[in-house]
Amino acid sequence: MYGRLKYPDVFPATGELLVDAYDRLWVQEYQAPWVTVSRWTVLGKDGAAVANVVLPDRFRLVEVGVDYLLGSWRDEDDVEHVRAYRFK
């Protein structure tokens, strides 16, 4: 099916934007339809990149807390599950 689709020559530079508990900006790279992982760049208050984050396949980030990531993940049957990941 994807082989028959006509894609534009140019895609958007970014996907979603989120602000975390420390007022850092999380910028998602645009996710083309055939890409399953989600890549984010975290920018500090001064605009400098402080981290690059790659999230699991089929995981949609909804909230970034002080020490956790919260979102939804879809299994191979497209059933949605809530997931949280802790980090330090």
N, CA, C and O of each residue as an XYZ file, in Angstrom:
352
protein
N       0.815     -1.184      0.000
C       0.000      0.000      0.000
C       0.866      1.260      0.000
O       0.602      2.191     -0.761
N       1.909      1.297      0.854
C       2.745      2.499      0.913
C       3.462      2.743     -0.412
O       3.765      3.888     -0.749
N       3.736      1.682     -1.164
C       4.418      1.829     -2.432
C       3.619      2.624     -3.456
O       4.199      3.220     -4.363
N       2.314      2.640     -3.323
C       1.455      3.357     -4.272
C       1.192      4.806     -3.860
O       0.723      5.608     -4.668
N       1.492      5.137     -2.610
C       1.239      6.500     -2.140
C       2.270      7.463     -2.691
O       3.437      7.112     -2.866
N       1.835      8.658     -2.958
C       2.746      9.712     -3.397
C       2.996     10.644     -2.218
O       2.073     11.275     -1.704
N       4.248     10.720     -1.799
C       4.614     11.563     -0.680
C       5.127     12.910     -1.192
O       5.668     12.992     -2.295
N       4.960     13.945     -0.405
C       5.471     15.251     -0.822
C       6.997     15.242     -0.857
O       7.632     14.392     -0.233
N       7.571     16.172     -1.576
C       9.028     16.278     -1.663
C       9.639     16.741     -0.347
O      10.798     16.443     -0.056
N       8.861     17.468      0.448
C       9.357     18.032      1.704
C       8.381     17.714      2.820
O       7.167     17.822      2.645
N       8.918     17.321      3.976
C       8.107     17.075      5.171
C       8.355     18.197      6.175
O       9.356     18.905      6.060
N       7.473     18.376      7.153
C       7.717     19.381      8.199
C       9.004     19.071      8.961
O       9.430     17.917      9.017
N       9.611     20.075      9.537
C      10.854     19.882     10.290
C      10.599     19.254     11.654
O      11.437     18.506     12.158
N       9.454     19.549     12.252
C       9.184     19.047     13.597
C       7.805     18.405     13.670
O       6.938     18.607     12.819
N       7.653     17.628     14.722
C       6.353     17.052     15.037
C       5.762     17.811     16.210
O       5.534     19.018     16.129
N       5.513     17.096     17.304
C       4.892     17.710     18.483
C       5.903     18.494     19.305
O       7.113     18.302     19.183
N       5.378     19.385     20.148
C       6.178     20.152     21.100
C       5.592     19.939     22.485
O       4.373     19.970     22.654
N       6.452     19.720     23.481
C       6.014     19.580     24.875
C       6.946     20.390     25.767
O       8.109     20.605     25.424
N       6.445     20.833     26.894
C       7.258     21.505     27.898
C       7.259     20.623     29.137
O       6.202     20.195     29.599
N       8.457     20.349     29.682
C       8.539     19.463     30.845
C       8.437     20.240     32.160
O       8.214     21.451     32.166
N       8.602     19.526     33.261
C       8.443     20.115     34.596
C       9.502     21.172     34.905
O       9.313     21.991     35.804
N      10.623     21.161     34.160
C      11.685     22.146     34.358
C      11.649     23.250     33.297
O      12.621     23.986     33.129
N      10.533     23.362     32.590
C      10.348     24.360     31.527
C      11.321     24.180     30.366
O      11.650     25.147     29.679
N      11.782     22.953     30.142
C      12.578     22.654     28.952
C      11.614     22.296     27.829
O      10.554     21.717     28.066
N      11.989     22.641     26.620
C      11.161     22.370     25.454
C      11.587     21.056     24.812
O      12.758     20.869     24.481
N      10.633     20.151     24.638
C      10.859     18.882     23.952
C      10.316     19.033     22.540
O       9.131     19.311     22.353
N      11.178     18.849     21.545
C      10.818     19.017     20.145
C      10.941     17.652     19.454
O      12.023     17.066     19.403
N       9.836     17.166     18.934
C       9.854     15.879     18.248
C      10.248     16.078     16.793
O       9.742     16.979     16.123
N      11.153     15.234     16.307
C      11.440     15.238     14.876
C      10.188     14.775     14.153
O       9.443     13.944     14.672
N       9.949     15.305     12.956
C       8.786     14.862     12.199
C       8.891     13.359     11.972
O       9.947     12.842     11.611
N       7.787     12.678     12.189
C       7.753     11.226     12.072
C       7.020     10.836     10.793
O       5.792     10.898     10.725
N       7.781     10.436      9.785
C       7.182      9.997      8.524
C       6.340      8.746      8.777
O       6.584      8.032      9.750
N       5.370      8.471      7.934
C       4.466      7.335      8.168
C       5.158      5.986      8.318
O       4.630      5.105      8.996
N       6.317      5.801      7.708
C       6.997      4.510      7.776
C       7.977      4.412      8.946
O       8.585      3.360      9.144
N       8.142      5.481      9.722
C       9.053      5.494     10.873
C       8.275      5.101     12.128
O       7.195      5.634     12.385
N       8.824      4.170     12.908
C       8.103      3.698     14.092
C       8.658      4.255     15.399
O       7.941      4.276     16.399
N       9.915      4.709     15.422
C      10.465      5.279     16.656
C      10.244      6.785     16.666
O      10.104      7.419     15.620
N      10.215      7.329     17.848
C       9.993      8.760     18.037
C      11.274      9.373     18.589
O      11.769      8.943     19.630
N      11.816     10.382     17.893
C      13.055     11.040     18.322
C      12.739     12.462     18.771
O      12.017     13.200     18.101
N      13.296     12.826     19.922
C      13.057     14.140     20.501
C      14.389     14.817     20.818
O      15.364     14.159     21.181
N      14.412     16.133     20.675
C      15.524     16.954     21.139
C      14.996     17.807     22.276
O      13.948     18.441     22.156
N      15.735     17.818     23.392
C      15.334     18.592     24.568
C      16.176     19.866     24.595
O      17.405     19.815     24.566
N      15.492     21.009     24.653
C      16.170     22.310     24.664
C      16.018     22.966     26.027
O      14.925     22.997     26.591
N      17.123     23.491     26.553
C      17.090     24.201     27.822
C      16.471     25.576     27.671
O      16.093     25.980     26.572
N      16.369     26.292     28.782
C      15.759     27.626     28.756
C      16.527     28.608     27.880
O      15.959     29.578     27.378
N      17.832     28.350     27.699
C      18.637     29.231     26.849
C      18.593     28.825     25.376
O      19.225     29.468     24.537
N      17.854     27.766     25.059
C      17.709     27.315     23.676
C      18.738     26.294     23.241
O      18.672     25.783     22.123
N      19.696     25.986     24.120
C      20.723     24.999     23.782
C      20.174     23.583     23.961
O      19.384     23.323     24.869
N      20.598     22.684     23.094
C      20.178     21.288     23.208
C      20.850     20.661     24.425
O      22.067     20.749     24.586
N      20.050     20.028     25.280
C      20.602     19.377     26.477
C      20.504     17.860     26.404
O      21.179     17.165     27.163
N      19.674     17.332     25.502
C      19.549     15.875     25.381
C      18.860     15.516     24.076
O      18.109     16.305     23.503
N      19.139     14.303     23.625
C      18.415     13.676     22.522
C      17.818     12.398     23.069
O      18.513     11.619     23.722
N      16.548     12.172     22.816
C      15.833     11.026     23.375
C      15.175     10.245     22.244
O      14.521     10.820     21.374
N      15.355      8.928     22.269
C      14.682      8.047     21.323
C      13.716      7.186     22.132
O      14.121      6.482     23.057
N      12.446      7.251     21.774
C      11.416      6.514     22.507
C      11.062      5.222     21.780
O      11.302      5.103     20.578
N      10.489      4.249     22.500
C      10.188      2.947     21.910
C       9.223      3.033     20.720
O       8.476      3.998     20.561
N       9.273      1.985     19.897
C       8.342      1.859     18.771
C       6.910      2.016     19.242
O       6.534      1.470     20.279
N       6.108      2.756     18.490
C       4.661      2.902     18.687
C       4.290      3.559     20.027
O       3.172      3.390     20.512
N       5.230      4.306     20.621
C       4.965      5.020     21.868
C       4.730      6.485     21.545
O       5.533      7.110     20.852
N       3.629      7.034     22.046
C       3.303      8.449     21.843
C       3.440      9.177     23.173
O       2.683      8.916     24.108
N       4.397     10.082     23.258
C       4.669     10.837     24.477
C       3.565     11.858     24.721
O       3.184     12.603     23.818
N       3.054     11.885     25.950
C       1.972     12.802     26.307
C       2.421     13.803     27.369
O       2.030     14.969     27.329
N       3.237     13.352     28.315
C       3.651     14.222     29.429
C       5.063     13.871     29.867
O       5.445     12.701     29.905
N       5.845     14.920     30.203
C       7.181     14.744     30.745
C       7.191     15.343     32.139
O       6.996     16.546     32.308
N       7.420     14.502     33.133
C       7.457     14.974     34.514
C       8.882     15.151     34.994
O       9.821     15.148     34.198
N       9.040     15.305     36.293
C      10.363     15.496     36.885
C      11.242     14.266     36.659
O      12.424     14.399     36.341
N      10.672     13.072     36.821
C      11.460     11.846     36.676
C      10.715     10.745     35.908
O      10.984      9.561     36.111
N       9.799     11.123     35.045
C       9.051     10.114     34.299
C       8.604     10.646     32.934
O       8.507     11.853     32.713
N       8.339      9.718     32.042
C       7.697      9.995     30.752
C       6.387      9.233     30.751
O       6.360      8.063     31.132
N       5.312      9.859     30.337
C       3.994      9.232     30.321
C       3.451      9.309     28.907
O       3.561     10.336     28.238
N       2.862      8.203     28.461
C       2.304      8.209     27.122
C       1.476      6.976     26.847
O       1.133      6.212     27.750
N       1.164      6.801     25.577
C       0.390      5.624     25.180
C       1.208      4.823     24.177
O       1.981      5.372     23.391
N       1.017      3.521     24.227
C       1.720      2.603     23.340
C       0.681      1.696     22.705
O      -0.255      1.251     23.369
N       0.847      1.426     21.437
C      -0.093      0.553     20.720
C       0.591     -0.760     20.384
O       1.702     -0.783     19.854
N      -0.093     -1.859     20.703
C       0.478     -3.169     20.404
C       0.254     -3.535     18.944
O      -0.265     -2.732     18.168
N       0.643     -4.735     18.576
C       0.546     -5.141     17.166
C      -0.890     -5.257     16.674
O      -1.121     -5.291     15.466
N      -1.873     -5.320     17.598
C      -3.286     -5.319     17.224
C      -3.890     -3.919     17.284
O      -5.104     -3.758     17.160
N      -3.048     -2.910     17.474
C      -3.445     -1.506     17.552
C      -4.289     -1.191     18.785
O      -5.087     -0.254     18.782
N      -4.100     -1.994     19.845
C      -4.769     -1.739     21.123
C      -3.879     -0.792     21.926
O      -2.680     -1.030     22.078
N      -4.478      0.281     22.436
C      -3.727      1.303     23.149
C      -3.545      0.922     24.617
O      -4.472      0.442     25.269
N      -2.321      1.147     25.127
C      -1.979      0.890     26.526
C      -1.285      2.125     27.084
O      -0.500      2.763     26.384
N      -1.566      2.465     28.334
C      -0.886      3.580     28.988
C       0.434      3.057     29.535
O       0.484      2.001     30.165
N       1.505      3.811     29.284
C       2.823      3.414     29.788
C       3.517      4.609     30.415
O       3.354      5.748     29.978
N       4.302      4.319     31.460
C       5.132      5.330     32.100
C       6.538      4.780     32.206
O       6.732      3.606     32.523
N       7.517      5.624     31.942
C       8.923      5.255     32.049
C       9.595      6.196     33.028
O       9.424      7.412     32.937
N      10.356      5.652     33.959
C      11.114      6.473     34.922
C      12.498      6.737     34.376
O      13.076      5.910     33.671
N      13.023      7.906     34.713
C      14.411      8.220     34.388
C      14.997      9.096     35.479
O      14.259      9.657     36.290
N      16.301      9.216     35.508
C      16.975     10.028     36.530
C      17.649     11.201     35.880
O      18.273     12.012     36.564
